[in-house]
Every structure is written in structure tokens, then in C-alpha cells.
Amino acid sequence: MMDNATQVLWQYLDERGYRGRAMSPEHIHDLYEAVEGRHARGDLDEEFYQQQLTGFSYVPPAELPDPVSLIVVAVPAPQVRVVFAWQGGRFPLIIPPTYVGYRATTRRVVQELAAFLEPWGYRAAATSLPLKTLAVGSGLGAYGRNNICYVPGMGTFHQLVGCYSDFPCAQDQWPGPTMLPRCEKCRACAQVCPTGAISSERFLLHAERCLTFHNEREREFPAWIDPSSHHVLIGCMQCQRSCPENKPFLSWVVEGVQFAEDETRLLLQAPAIDQLPGETAAKVSSLGLTAGWDILSRNLAAVLERGRGL
């Protein structure tokens, strides 16, 4: 009976274009070790750890304190093109797949799973676990040499959602993290990485050099970053664009909002969202990037400077 229910769950996800895996919550320990264990051994750059890896919780939520499964879902997601008018020109900037609408995607998918499971008598609740680690540990995806999660049929063009559930796993899936076989001989991403974060001496990314890290960091860019490296509003797409695994998805770009020149000028001043005119605030909100516009303003200025727009 439970095997049948599990198959129905996977069919439900497939019909929506999603991919999923379920596993025992015992693997929370594996997730903890992958982050906190590495940190304790000194394998992680301290600043990167403090900025990116301290917001996880390895404790189930109060509404579902005794889960019997973890479910991780990959949802297809495109690049989003946002256009900024400046000094009589148009500057189209790409936002990578993992950013736009991520919180909305998480809410929607958890609600969909909860609604699906309710007639069976089961519940679902969102997690604050390291989802990339969960996805590759469960076998849903695999690590690329760029340390990004690749999911079959999606490449890196996806958003990950995790949830706790009291829905029993018909079969616990945890093969552990794997590397894409293609990465054993391919060096495409390492060759185009603008900051040398992908090296040949180890598979683990030099996160402290990654442009994504610096594009999300609340500081000025270090002097060693070549100004010509700046090309996106947040994150970085260089390694993903060069990857052969992503070739089928590279043209998947949806058009986002367009900012008039007076709006661009205002955004370069890094105002709080509640200080923006209503229409401009709505555009920013539509991107799901309302937190920390000061960071995005700095990134925007760097790209415009590269294009000699400033």
C-alpha cells in the first residue's frame, strides 16, 4: 500500500514538471556533518561559512516535531532578464535561476505537497536544511565541478524545496553525494571562472574567491577582482553558461521588469524599499530581491561601470 502511495507522490510531482526524492530524517546527521563537520575540520573559509552557512536549522519545526521523512523537490526555473535604462542606453542584466521568486516557490510547493498528502492523513512542513547538500546526498542531483547541484532534465536551472513530513518512505534513498561523470575530464567551468574559484587541485570550490560570494557580500569588492568580471545583478552565470550539461537550457530566459532611467538613478542610491515610489517598489518586489538592495545597487553600479555607463 505504501509503495503505491509513494509512486502516486512521484507521479504527482512529475505531472508538475518537478523531480523529488524522499529519505529518512536520520540523514539530518549527514547534512549536519557535511556543513558543521567540514567547518570544524577547517575545510571551509570562515567568512563564507559565517555569511552563507549559519542560517540552517537541523531541528524539525514545532508543528511537525517527529517527522518520518524528508522530501526534497527540484522545480524548473529560468534565467530572468531585467533591463535598466541608463544614459540613453539599455542594460539587460541576467538574474540566475535560483533567485527570482525563490520564497514564493518554496511556499507554493510546500503548500502543494501538504494539500496532496492531507487526504492520506499526512502533513508537510518547510525545512531550513542545506538543500543542495540534501539534493545531492539523496541522489536527486549531483555536484558539478563548480559545486552547483545538477538535476537530470534541468541542469542547474532549478530551485530546490525541502520539507519534513510524517509520510513514510517506501524506500530510504541516500546514495551520498556524487560528481557528474562528465566533470572528471571536463574543465569548461574552470577555464571561464572569472576569479579562479574552480581549481584543479581539489574538487571543493574556493568559495572565498567565487564571484557569487562577493556579489552577495555586504562589503566593497576586493581590489583583486577584475572589473570586467561583473556581468549579472546577483550571483554569477559564467560557469553555468559554459557547462555542456546546461546546453539544452541556456536559451531559457524570461523577460522581467524594466527600469526607466530615473528609477535606475534612484536604485543606484541604495534606498530602502519603503523609500521607493510605489511602482518602482512593486518592480523590485516582483523580483523577490527586496532584502539588501544596497548589495544589488553596488552590483548594478559595477556592471554599468563595466559598460562605461557611469
N, C-alpha and C positions, 0 to 999 in steps of 0.2 A: 504494500500500500504506500509506504513512504518513498520507495523508489519511484513509483508512479507520480507522486506529488512533486518530487524533485524534477522529474522530466517535464512536468507541466510548468514548473517555475522557469526552467531554461527555455522552454518554448515561448513562454510569455515574454521573456527578455529578448529573445531572438526576433519576435514579431515587431518589436520596437526598435530594432537595429542595435540593441545592446549586446554585450557579452558579459558573462558573470561566472563566478566561482563561489563555492561555499566551503567552509572548513570549520574545524573545532576551535573554540575560543582558547584552547590550550596553547595555540600558536601566538597568543599575545606575548608570551615569553620570548618567542623567536623575534618578534618585532622589537621588543624592548632591547634585546641583546644586539640587534642589528644597528640600533642607534646609540643607546646608552653604553653598551659594551664597547663599541668602537670608540666612543668618546673617552671612556675610562682608559683604554689602551693607547690613547693619543693619536689615533688614526684620522681624526677629524680636526680641521682647522678650528680653533676656538671661537674666533669671531663668527665664522659661518655657522657653527653649532649654536651659538647664542642667538643669532638672528633668525635662523631657519628651522632649528630642530628642538626648541624648548617648549613649543606650544602643544605638544601631543599629550594625550592622556591615555594611560593604559588601564584605566579603571572603567568598567561598564557604567552607564548612566543610572540614576536612581529609578527611572521608570522601567528599566529592564536590568535589574542587578544580577540576575543569574542567567545570562544568555547560554544557549546551547549551540549557537553557530555564529560565524562571521560571514557576511556576504559582501563581496566586492564586485562592482559593476563598472564596466567601461562604456562610456557614452560618446558616440562620434561627435567631434567638434571641429569647426573650420577655423582658418585664419580670418581675422576681421580687419578690413581696411578702413582707416579713419583718415579724413582729409582735413588739413589745416591750410587755410589761406594766409599768405604772408608776403608782404611787399610785392603785391601784384601777381604772385605765383601760387601754385597749388603744391602742397607737400603731402603726398599719400604715405601714411605710416601703417605698418602691419602690427597687429597685436596677435601673439601666438595663440594656438588653440586652447591652452589650459586656463586662460584668464577670464575672458568675457563671459559674464553670466554664471560663473562657477558656483556661487552660493545659491543662485536660483536653480541650477541644475541639481545640486545636492538636495535641496528641499523637495523638488519635484520627484526625483527618483525615490527618495525615502518614502514620500507620501504614496507613490505608486506601488511600491513594494508592500507597504503597510496595508493599503486597500486590497491588494491581491491576496495577502496572507490572512486577512481578517476572517473571511468565510471558513477558512480551515481551522480557525481558532488560535492563530499565531499573531505575533506582533513584530514590529521592526522599529529600531531607533538609530539615529545617526551616531557615528563614531568620531573620535578625534585622534585616530591612529595614523601612523605614517602610511598613506595609501599606496604610494609607489612600491614600498617595500612589501606591503600586503599583496599587491597585484603580482609582483614577480615571484614572491615566495609561494603563492598559490598555484602558479603556472598559468594564470590568466595572461601574463605578459612575460617579456624577457628584457634584460638590460642590453642597451646598445653600448657601444664603446664610449658614447657621450654620456653614459649613465642615465639616460632617459628611458622610460618604460615604453616598449613597443608591444602593441597588441595585434594579433593576426587580423587582417582585414581592415585595420585602422592605422597602422604605423604609429606615429606619435600624435596623430590628430584625434585626440580623445580627451575626456575629462573623467576622472575616477571618483566614484562614490562608494563609501563603505557604510555598512550598518550592522548592528547587533540584532539578533533575532532569537526567539525561542523555537524557531522552525528547525527540526532535527536534520542533520546532514545525513543523507543516504550513504555517502562515502566521503570520508575526510580527504581533502586534496591538499597536499603540501609537499610538492617535489623539491622545494627550495629554489632560491634564485638561480637563474641560468643566464648565459650570454647568448645573444643571437649568433648562430653558427657563422653567418656571413661576416661578422665582425672579426673573426680570427685572422683573416687575411686583409680585410679592407681597412684603409686608413683615410678614407674620404673626409670624415669629420675632423680628424686631427689636422689634416692639411689646410682646412679652411678656418679653423678656430682662430678668431682674431686676437686672442690673448694667451694662446699656448696652454690652455687649461687641460687639453687632452694630450697625454704624453704616451710614449711607447714603453716606458719603464714600469708602468703599473696600469691596471685597469681602472682603479678608483680615480675619479676625476679630481683634479686640483681645484677644488671648489673655490678656494680663495682667489683664484685667477679668473674664474668664469665671469663673462660679461653679464650674465643673468644675475649673479650675486651682486655685482656692483650696480646694476640697474634697479635693484630692489633695496639697496643700502642707503641709509639716511646720512650720507656724507658726500663730500665732493669727490669726483672721480680722481683716482690716483694719477700722478703725472705720467706713469709708465703706459697708461692706456692710450693707444694711438687715436687721435680724434676721428680718423677715418673709419674707426670701428663702429661708430654709433649709426644704427640703421633702423631701430624699432622704438616704439614708445615704452615698452617694458619687455623684460626677458631678452631672448636672442633667438634668431632663426637660422643662423649660419650653418650649424652642424645638422639641423633637421632638413634644410633645403638641399644640402649636398648628399644626403644619405640615400643610397639606392632603394632601401626599403620604403622610403617615403615617396618615391617617384609617382605612384598612381594617385597621390593625394595632393600634390603640390599646387595644382590649379584650383583647389577648393578654397576659394576666398569669397567671403560675403561682404557686401558693402555696409559699412557702419555709418556713423553720423559725420556730418561735415561742419567744420567751424569756420565762421566768417572771420575776416581779418581782425575786427575789433574784439571778437571772442578770443582769438589766438593771443592777441596782445594782453588781454586780461588774464588768461591762463598762465602766461609766462611769468606773471607776478605771484603765482602760487597762492591764490586766495583759498580760504576755507570754502567748502561747498555752499554753506549758508550765506556767504557773501556774494555769490554769483547771481546774476539775473535769472529769473525763473526758467526761461527757455534754454539758456546755457547750462544751468544746473541739471535740467532734465536730460540733456545730451550726455553730460558726464555720468549721470546716474545710469543711463542706458547701457553704459559700458561695464557697469559693475565694478568700477575702479575708484569709488568715491573716497576711500581711505587713503590718505597720504598723497594728495595731489601735488604737494611740494616736491615729492620724488619724481612724479611724472612731468612736472614743469621743468625740472632740471634736465630730464631725458629729452624732452621736446626741444629745449634750448640747444642741447648738444647736437641733435640731428639737424636743426635749422642752421646751426653754425657750420656743420659739415657741408651743407648745401649752400653756404655763403648767403643764408637768408638773414643773418643777424650782423 
